[in-house]
Amino acid sequence: MKVSIIVPVYNSEKYLKDCLDSLVNQTLQEIEIIAIDDASSDKSLEILKEYEMRYPNKIRVYTNFKNLGQGATRNKGIKLATGEYIGFLDSDDYVNFNMYAKMYDAAKINANPEIITTGLVFAKNNDYLINNFKDIAQTKGRIFNVLDNPRAILDESPSVCNKLFRSDLVKNAPFIEGKMWEDVAFTYAKIFKANRILEFNDADYFYRRRENEGVSSQNNQFNNHLFDIFDVCDYLEKELKETKVYEQYEYYIRFIQLAYSLYRVTEIFSWNIDEEPKQELIAKMCKLIVEKYGDWRVYPPELLSSKIGIIELERLNEYLKKSKQV
């Protein structure tokens, strides 16, 4: 099997068929789709079983008897995967029909890099799927050597879903479980450990933006998982220290930890809670960030704003100046 795609599914009946249609119609034939229902309470499992019956040579369906969360479900899929490369797809998103064939074929031409990554497009509906973007102009991609160009790492998205990982890179390095934003630790740990990355910037992965549903919507309202970001950033550090990579890339690893924990802080500004607890929470988060990862102001503002946003970074700095915090 050339490619294994792992799809964790939880209460996705509204969007699941679009996701599965984009997979079963891939132009790459040697692909296995490992769909794992995470104890859904809607008709997701029923839809999965229907597709498994229709495409028995492509789809394998598994069930968690209790809800384990995305990290644990992905880890289960990694253990089941047999492909040379392993990818992930969220069950409410979909992909270009040519995506995996292009990525795999380019990997073979370029001596099997550890990671292949492609473009991510925000979508509100399934228009891209219906219009079939398989004939859109595609680039040839570029290879970059991580050791020679570590700065390029910071331009990579933390999403695992627009990437393929060579199986030997991920089989013994699982996702952190039971935490939000687990992609940050998983993806960047693999990128820092890779020697070569093949990068495309094509319209291939379509991320369905849902304002009132899903993980992205949780970031703009009170979220009791806020402090998960510290567990995720610490997990990234732990995995890299175990492989002796940490000292070599410490400047860039610290930047990732600072940028993604600060990003969580800037989201608090939009929470619909009273101003006093909001200020206390922001101050507590910022103090913890400095204690754990250092002062973010040692990094160029333009570099930080590339991950956090110019307006958000200015707002945060202005707030801290007024409150005399950190």
Backbone hydrogen bonds, N-H to C=O, Kabsch-Sander energy under -0.5 kcal/mol:
donor,donor_aa,acceptor,acceptor_aa,energy
2,K,30,E,-1.4
3,V,30,E,-1.7
4,S,85,Y,-2.5
5,I,32,E,-2.9
6,I,4,S,-0.5
6,I,87,G,-2.7
7,V,5,I,-0.5
7,V,34,I,-2.9
9,V,36,I,-2.8
15,Y,12,S,-1.6
16,L,12,S,-2.2
18,D,15,Y,-0.6
19,C,15,Y,-1.6
20,L,16,L,-2.7
21,D,17,K,-2.8
22,S,18,D,-1.9
23,L,19,C,-0.9
24,V,20,L,-2.9
25,N,21,D,-1.2
26,Q,23,L,-1.7
27,T,97,F,-2.3
29,Q,27,T,-0.5
31,I,29,Q,-2.2
32,E,3,V,-2.4
33,I,58,K,-3.2
34,I,5,I,-3.1
34,I,32,E,-0.6
35,A,33,I,-0.8
35,A,60,R,-2.4
36,I,7,V,-2.3
36,I,34,I,-0.5
37,D,35,A,-0.5
37,D,62,Y,-2.8
38,D,9,V,-3.6
39,A,37,D,-1.1
47,I,43,K,-2.2
48,L,44,S,-2.4
49,K,45,L,-2.5
50,E,46,E,-1.8
51,Y,47,I,-2.1
52,E,48,L,-2.3
53,M,49,K,-2.0
54,R,50,E,-1.7
55,Y,51,Y,-2.5
58,K,55,Y,-1.8
59,I,55,Y,-2.5
60,R,33,I,-2.9
62,Y,35,A,-2.6
64,N,37,D,-3.1
65,F,63,T,-0.5
73,T,69,G,-1.9
74,R,70,Q,-2.6
75,N,71,G,-2.0
76,K,72,A,-1.9
77,G,73,T,-1.9
78,I,74,R,-2.3
79,K,75,N,-1.7
80,L,76,K,-1.2
81,A,77,G,-1.4
84,E,1,M,-1.2
85,Y,2,K,-2.0
86,I,165,F,-3.0
87,G,4,S,-3.1
88,F,160,V,-0.6
88,F,163,K,-0.6
89,L,6,I,-2.2
91,S,8,P,-0.8
93,D,90,D,-1.9
94,Y,206,F,-1.7
96,N,204,D,-2.8
99,M,96,N,-1.6
102,K,98,N,-2.5
103,M,99,M,-2.2
104,Y,100,Y,-2.5
105,D,101,A,-2.7
106,A,102,K,-2.1
107,A,103,M,-1.7
108,K,104,Y,-2.0
109,I,105,D,-1.7
110,N,106,A,-1.7
111,A,108,K,-1.0
112,N,107,A,-2.9
114,E,196,R,-0.9
115,I,196,R,-1.1
116,I,164,L,-2.4
117,T,198,L,-2.7
118,T,162,N,-2.3
119,G,202,D,-0.5
121,V,205,Y,-3.5
123,A,207,Y,-3.0
130,I,126,N,-2.4
131,N,127,D,-2.5
132,N,128,Y,-0.8
133,F,128,Y,-0.6
135,D,132,N,-0.6
136,I,133,F,-1.6
142,R,199,E,-2.3
144,F,197,I,-2.4
146,V,144,F,-0.6
146,V,195,N,-2.0
147,L,195,N,-0.5
149,N,145,N,-1.9
152,A,149,N,-1.3
153,I,150,P,-1.4
154,L,151,R,-1.1
155,D,152,A,-1.3
156,E,153,I,-1.7
163,K,160,V,-1.1
164,L,116,I,-2.5
165,F,86,I,-2.8
166,R,114,E,-3.2
167,S,84,E,-2.8
169,L,166,R,-2.2
170,V,166,R,-0.7
170,V,167,S,-0.9
171,K,167,S,-2.1
173,A,170,V,-1.5
182,E,179,K,-0.5
184,V,181,W,-1.2
185,A,181,W,-0.6
186,F,182,E,-2.0
187,T,183,D,-3.0
188,Y,184,V,-1.6
189,A,185,A,-1.8
190,K,186,F,-1.8
191,I,187,T,-2.4
192,F,188,Y,-2.6
193,K,189,A,-1.4
194,A,190,K,-1.1
194,A,191,I,-0.5
197,I,144,F,-2.2
198,L,115,I,-2.7
199,E,142,R,-3.2
199,E,197,I,-0.6
200,F,117,T,-2.9
204,D,119,G,-0.7
204,D,202,D,-1.4
205,Y,119,G,-2.1
206,F,94,Y,-2.9
206,F,204,D,-0.5
207,Y,121,V,-2.8
207,Y,205,Y,-0.7
208,R,206,F,-0.7
209,R,123,A,-2.4
209,R,207,Y,-0.7
210,R,208,R,-0.7
211,E,209,R,-0.6
213,E,210,R,-0.6
217,S,213,E,-0.7
218,Q,214,G,-1.0
218,Q,215,V,-0.6
219,N,215,V,-0.9
220,N,217,S,-1.2
221,Q,218,Q,-1.3
226,L,223,N,-1.6
228,D,225,H,-2.4
229,I,226,L,-1.3
230,F,227,F,-1.1
231,D,227,F,-0.9
232,V,228,D,-2.4
233,C,229,I,-2.5
234,D,230,F,-2.3
235,Y,231,D,-2.0
236,L,232,V,-2.0
237,E,233,C,-1.8
238,K,234,D,-2.5
239,E,235,Y,-2.4
240,L,236,L,-1.9
241,K,237,E,-2.4
242,E,238,K,-1.5
243,T,240,L,-0.9
244,K,241,K,-1.0
245,V,240,L,-1.6
246,Y,240,L,-1.0
249,Y,245,V,-1.7
250,E,246,Y,-0.5
250,E,247,E,-0.6
252,Y,249,Y,-0.6
253,I,249,Y,-2.5
254,R,250,E,-2.8
255,F,251,Y,-1.3
256,I,252,Y,-2.1
257,Q,253,I,-2.3
258,L,254,R,-2.7
259,A,255,F,-3.3
260,Y,256,I,-2.2
261,S,257,Q,-1.6
262,L,258,L,-2.6
263,Y,259,A,-1.9
264,R,260,Y,-1.1
265,V,261,S,-1.3
266,T,262,L,-2.3
267,E,263,Y,-1.2
268,I,264,R,-0.7
268,I,265,V,-1.3
269,F,265,V,-0.6
269,F,266,T,-0.7
270,S,267,E,-1.3
271,W,268,I,-1.7
273,I,271,W,-1.6
278,K,274,D,-1.6
279,Q,275,E,-2.5
280,E,276,E,-2.2
281,L,277,P,-2.2
282,I,278,K,-2.3
283,A,279,Q,-2.5
284,K,280,E,-2.3
285,M,281,L,-2.6
286,C,282,I,-2.6
287,K,283,A,-2.3
288,L,284,K,-2.1
289,I,285,M,-2.4
290,V,286,C,-2.2
291,E,287,K,-2.2
292,K,288,L,-2.5
293,Y,289,I,-3.1
294,G,289,I,-0.6
294,G,290,V,-1.4
296,W,294,G,-0.6
298,V,295,D,-1.4
299,Y,296,W,-1.8
303,L,300,P,-0.9
304,L,300,P,-2.0
305,S,301,P,-3.0
306,S,302,E,-0.7
307,K,303,L,-0.5
307,K,304,L,-1.5
308,I,304,L,-2.5
309,G,305,S,-1.4
313,L,309,G,-2.4
314,E,310,I,-2.3
315,R,311,I,-2.4
316,L,312,E,-2.2
317,N,313,L,-2.6
318,E,314,E,-2.4
319,Y,315,R,-2.3
320,L,316,L,-2.5
321,K,317,N,-1.9
322,K,318,E,-2.2
323,S,319,Y,-2.6
324,K,320,L,-0.9
325,Q,320,L,-1.5
